[in-house]
Amino acid sequence: MDENIKELLRYGATFAVLIAFFYGGTLLLRNTLGTSNPMMVVISQSMVPTLGVGDFIFIEAIDDFDSLAIGDPPVGDILVFIRPGFSDEFIVHRAIDGHKTDEGWVYQTKGDNNVFPDGFQVTDELVVGRVVNRLPIVGYFSLFIKTMKGFGMVIALMMVSFFYDNILPNKPSKKQEGGFNYLSLIPFAVGPLVLLKIWIQPSNHQSLEFIALASWYLGCLMLPLTVNDDDMGLMFWLYHLVLIIIPITCDLVWWTTGITPSEWWRIQGSTVPISWLLMEETKSFHMAFNQMLLWLVPGIVIFLGLIYAKRSEVALVTKISENLRNI
């Protein structure tokens, strides 16, 4: 079989496994948590810092509304509910008050970051469930690929990874000296560690995200010069970019420009279900995307450019690569 076809099948199989894992996990969560929308993504800042913008939230169905906690933070349960009168608008706010009527429970809700309670009350029949956990920031990825530009960017990067052997020069005939320098992976560990820190202690984490971005630039400099197998290096770099760096960059755009995903589209609400449906973007999104590119493109150019230079056997790059591989 042609090597290019083998490579394409390998990448395709990897992505197919990831998609199957995602949908299988979603079905498992639906059965475990008892709701058709067990995972959603926060798109507004009304619950900051309890729930951050871009957080994945896990939602559990409420079987007994008498057991639901009511009160100011952190006592009251955080509910996901349909806004009264708007069947396609989901809100995630805390239940700060409530009373029981003949028809069921009625709640007063409020965002932790809002000054005033919501201007409506929520009946229990509108409640989707309560938030039981969160994954910080990584939900941005599912939002990013719901935009035409974001989806196009990810597809373009995948195509480069599929066909880079046809684009780049052939691998050098001379065997590389030294071995893979595992220190080149350290910069890529900073992003996940930042996400772990935010998960444990939600707060203003803009400075930490800039550190993660700077560390990624360093990794883009080191990894292509030290890796033994360009295929594996490119795959690792691509997954890290898509699943860690793009969400962090989206979050940095919010911290620096004030543009949240709730302004990317003409939709209302503070949380949205996970879907792959592409939607028309607003001018605010285009401004946010341009800022994302300013932070992402340098790292992408550095990584791919160094692979090209190494394969072209540029003397300076080859010398630096040998030195790094012999540390």
C-alpha positions in Angstrom: 0.0 0.0 0.0 1.2 3.5 -0.8 2.8 5.2 2.2 0.7 8.3 1.9 -2.5 6.2 2.0 -1.2 4.4 5.1 -0.5 7.7 6.7 -3.9 9.0 5.9 -5.6 5.9 7.2 -3.6 6.1 10.4 -4.6 9.7 11.1 -8.2 8.9 10.1 -8.4 6.0 12.4 -7.0 8.1 15.3 -9.7 10.8 14.8 -12.4 8.2 14.4 -11.4 6.6 17.7 -11.5 10.1 19.4 -15.0 10.8 17.9 -16.2 7.3 19.0 -14.8 7.9 22.5 -16.5 11.3 22.7 -20.0 10.0 21.6 -19.6 6.9 23.7 -18.7 9.0 26.7 -21.7 11.2 26.0 -24.1 8.2 26.0 -22.6 6.9 29.2 -23.0 10.3 30.9 -26.6 10.5 29.7 -27.4 7.2 31.3 -25.4 8.0 34.5 -26.6 11.6 35.0 -30.1 11.0 33.7 -30.4 13.9 31.4 -30.3 14.4 27.6 -27.8 17.2 28.0 -25.2 15.9 30.5 -22.5 18.3 29.3 -22.8 21.9 28.3 -20.4 24.8 27.8 -20.6 28.1 29.7 -20.5 31.1 27.3 -21.0 34.1 29.6 -19.3 35.5 32.7 -22.4 35.6 34.9 -21.1 32.8 37.1 -17.5 33.8 37.3 -15.4 32.7 39.2 -17.5 29.7 40.3 -18.0 28.7 36.7 -15.6 30.2 34.2 -16.3 31.1 30.6 -15.5 28.1 28.4 -16.0 25.6 31.1 -17.5 22.2 30.4 -20.2 21.6 33.0 -21.6 18.3 34.0 -25.4 18.3 34.7 -27.3 15.8 36.8 -31.1 15.3 36.6 -33.0 16.2 39.8 -35.3 13.4 40.9 -36.4 15.0 44.1 -36.7 18.8 44.1 -37.3 18.8 47.9 -33.6 17.9 48.2 -32.3 20.9 46.2 -30.2 23.3 48.2 -31.3 27.0 48.2 -29.2 29.9 49.4 -26.5 32.4 48.6 -23.1 31.2 47.4 -21.8 28.6 48.1 -24.9 27.1 49.6 -27.5 27.0 46.8 -27.3 24.5 44.0 -26.3 25.7 40.6 -29.1 25.0 38.1 -29.3 24.7 34.3 -32.7 25.7 33.2 -34.7 27.0 30.2 -35.4 30.7 30.3 -39.2 31.2 30.8 -40.7 32.0 27.4 -37.6 31.0 25.4 -37.4 27.3 24.6 -34.0 27.4 23.0 -32.2 29.6 25.7 -30.4 27.9 28.5 -29.3 29.6 31.7 -26.9 28.4 34.4 -27.4 30.3 37.6 -27.7 29.6 41.3 -30.9 28.9 43.2 -30.9 31.6 45.9 -34.5 31.3 47.0 -37.6 29.2 46.4 -41.0 28.1 47.6 -43.2 25.1 47.0 -46.7 25.5 45.4 -49.5 23.1 44.5 -47.9 22.7 41.1 -44.3 22.2 42.3 -41.3 24.3 43.2 -40.6 27.9 42.0 -37.1 29.3 42.3 -35.4 32.7 42.3 -32.1 32.4 40.6 -29.0 34.7 40.3 -25.6 34.6 38.6 -22.8 34.7 41.2 -21.2 37.5 39.2 -24.4 39.5 38.7 -25.4 42.4 40.9 -29.2 41.6 40.9 -31.3 38.4 40.8 -32.8 37.3 37.6 -36.0 39.3 36.6 -38.1 36.1 36.5 -38.8 33.0 38.5 -38.2 29.4 37.4 -40.6 26.5 37.8 -39.2 23.1 38.4 -40.5 21.9 35.0 -38.0 24.2 33.3 -35.0 22.9 35.2 -32.7 20.7 33.1 -30.6 19.7 36.1 -28.0 20.8 38.6 -24.3 21.3 37.9 -22.2 18.6 39.7 -18.7 19.3 38.2 -16.7 21.3 35.7 -13.7 21.1 33.4 -12.1 24.5 33.0 -11.7 26.3 29.7 -11.5 23.1 27.4 -15.1 23.6 26.4 -13.9 26.5 24.2 -12.8 23.9 21.6 -16.4 22.7 21.0 -17.4 26.4 20.6 -14.4 27.2 18.3 -15.2 24.5 15.8 -18.9 25.7 15.6 -17.6 28.8 13.8 -16.7 28.8 10.1 -13.3 30.2 10.6 -12.5 28.0 13.6 -13.7 24.9 11.8 -11.7 25.8 8.7 -8.5 26.4 10.7 -8.7 23.0 12.4 -9.4 21.3 9.1 -6.4 23.1 7.5 -4.1 22.0 10.3 -5.4 18.4 9.9 -4.7 18.6 6.2 -1.2 19.8 6.8 -0.6 16.9 9.2 -2.1 14.4 6.7 -0.1 15.5 3.7 3.0 17.2 5.1 5.3 14.5 3.6 4.1 15.8 0.2 4.7 19.4 1.1 8.0 19.3 3.0 11.3 18.2 1.7 12.3 14.5 2.0 13.8 13.4 5.3 17.6 13.9 5.4 19.6 10.9 4.2 22.1 11.4 7.0 21.1 9.8 10.3 20.4 12.3 13.1 23.0 12.3 15.8 22.0 11.9 19.5 18.6 10.9 20.8 15.3 12.5 21.6 15.6 15.1 24.3 12.7 14.6 26.6 13.3 18.1 28.1 11.6 19.4 24.9 8.3 18.1 26.3 8.4 20.2 29.5 7.0 23.4 27.8 4.0 21.4 26.7 3.2 20.3 30.3 2.7 23.9 31.4 -0.7 24.3 29.7 -2.3 21.2 31.3 -0.8 22.2 34.7 -2.4 25.7 34.3 -5.8 24.0 33.6 -5.3 21.9 36.7 -4.6 25.0 38.8 -7.7 26.7 37.5 -9.8 23.6 38.2 -8.6 23.5 41.8 -8.7 27.3 42.4 -10.9 29.3 40.0 -9.7 32.9 39.9 -8.4 35.6 37.5 -5.9 33.4 35.7 -4.9 35.7 32.8 -1.2 35.7 33.8 -1.0 31.9 34.1 -2.5 31.6 30.6 0.1 34.0 29.2 2.8 31.8 30.8 1.2 28.7 29.1 1.2 30.5 25.8 4.9 31.6 26.1 5.8 28.0 27.1 4.1 26.7 24.0 6.2 29.0 21.9 9.3 27.5 23.5 8.0 24.0 22.9 7.4 24.9 19.2 11.1 25.9 19.0 12.4 22.8 20.7 10.2 19.8 19.7 10.8 19.8 15.9 14.6 20.0 16.5 14.7 17.1 18.9 12.0 14.6 17.9 13.1 11.3 16.3 9.9 10.8 14.3 8.4 13.8 12.6 5.1 12.0 12.3 4.7 11.5 16.0 6.0 14.9 16.8 3.5 16.6 14.5 0.6 14.5 15.9 1.5 15.3 19.5 1.9 19.0 18.6 -1.4 19.1 16.8 -3.4 17.5 19.6 -1.8 19.8 22.1 -2.6 22.9 20.0 -6.2 21.9 19.4 -7.2 20.6 22.8 -5.1 22.9 25.1 -3.7 26.0 23.4 -6.7 27.0 21.3 -9.0 26.9 24.4 -6.4 28.9 26.4 -6.1 31.4 23.6 -9.9 31.8 23.4 -10.0 32.5 27.1 -7.2 35.0 26.9 -9.2 36.9 24.2 -12.1 37.2 26.7 -9.8 38.4 29.5 -8.1 41.0 27.2 -11.0 42.2 25.0 -14.1 41.3 27.1 -15.6 39.4 24.1 -17.2 36.2 25.5 -18.6 33.3 23.3 -22.1 34.6 24.1 -21.1 37.4 21.6 -19.8 35.1 18.9 -23.3 34.4 17.6 -26.7 36.0 17.8 -27.9 33.8 20.6 -29.0 34.3 24.1 -28.3 32.5 27.3 -25.3 31.7 29.5 -24.7 28.1 28.5 -25.2 26.0 25.3 -25.4 22.2 24.6 -22.5 20.6 22.8 -23.2 20.2 19.1 -21.3 20.4 15.8 -23.8 22.8 14.2 -22.1 25.6 12.4 -23.6 29.0 13.1 -23.3 32.5 11.6 -20.7 34.6 13.5 -21.0 38.2 14.5 -18.5 41.1 14.0 -17.4 40.6 17.6 -16.3 37.0 16.8 -14.3 38.2 13.8 -12.5 40.7 16.1 -11.9 37.9 18.7 -10.6 35.5 16.0 -8.1 38.1 14.6 -6.7 38.4 18.1 -6.5 34.6 18.4 -4.5 34.5 15.2 -2.1 37.0 16.5 -1.2 34.6 19.3 -1.5 31.3 17.4 0.2 32.0 14.1 3.7 32.7 15.5 3.9 29.3 17.2 2.4 27.5 14.1 4.9 29.2 11.8 7.8 28.4 14.2 7.0 24.7 14.5 6.3 24.0 10.8 9.1 26.3 9.7 11.7 24.5 11.8 10.5 21.0 10.5 11.0 22.4 7.0 14.4 23.8 7.7 15.5 20.6 9.4 14.4 18.5 6.5 16.1 21.0 4.1 19.3 20.5 6.1 19.8 24.1 6.8 23.3 24.2 8.4 22.5 26.3 11.4 19.2 24.4 12.2 21.0 21.1 11.8 23.8 22.2 14.2 21.3 23.4 16.8 19.3 20.1 16.5 22.4 18.0 17.0 23.3 20.0 20.1 19.9 19.7 21.6 19.7 16.0 20.9 23.1 15.4 22.6 22.2 17.1 25.8 
